[in-house]
Amino acid sequence: MILATIVYFHHAMSETGARLRLAPPNPNPARDRVQLSFALAAPSPVDLQIFDVAGRLVQGWRSENLGAGAHSTVWTFRDRDG
């Protein structure tokens, strides 16, 4: 059971000059899935990582370059092992 999570986005702002806008998780609180949404002002590579309260990596997604605009992913509270 994950009581709290830290969501970390990394994107190549220094390389591309892109800006990131992160929306609150939806729904909040969530029972079995949550939508994580963000927007980029310019194309950029983005990594998304979710950590538990002890700082352990729970789940992570690595993307290729994403275009400018809105993006989202759904997390079903499963860890990296499924």
N, C-alpha and C positions, 0 to 999 in steps of 0.2 A: 504494500500500500504506500502510495506517495502522498505525504501530507502537505508538502509544499514543493514547488519547483522554482528553479531559476532558469529563465529562458535566455540564452545567449545567442545573439546574431553576430556574425563576423562578415564584413563585406570589405571589399577593396577600396575604401574611400580614399586612401592616400594615393592609390594608383589611378583611380577614375574620377575622383572629385564627387562621387555620388553621395547623396544624403539619404538617410534611412528614417522612415517614420513607422514605429511599431504600435499597432492597435492593441487594446486590452484583449485578453483571451475571451472567447465567447463560446458557450455561456460561462458565467462565473458566479457561483461555483458550478463545477461540472461533475457528472457522475461517471460517464463511460467514454466520453470523447470531448475534445475541445478544438476549436478552430483557432489557429494562430495566423494572424494577418499582418502584413507589412506592405509598405510602398517605397519604391525607389524613385529618386528624381532623375536618375540616369542609369543606363545599363551597368551592371556590376556582378561579379561572382559573389554568392552568398552562402554561408554555412549557418545552419541552425542546430543548436545543441541544447538539451534539457538536462539539468542537474538536480539531484535530490538535495535535501537540506544539509547532508554531510559532505556535499561537494563532489559526489560520484556522478560520472556521466551515466545518464539513464537511456537517452536516445539521441541520435544525431542524424541529420540529413546534410548531405553535401550536394550542392547544385552546380551545374555549369553556369555560365553567364546568364543572368536573368535580365530581361528588358526593363525599361523604365515603366512605372505604373504599379498597380496593385497586384499582390500575390498572396496566396494563403495555402496552408496545409492543415490537415486534420490529424491530431494525435489521439490515439485510442488508449492511452495510458499503458501501453506495452513497452517493455524495455528492449534493449538491443537484441536480446535472445528470443524475442517473440512473445 
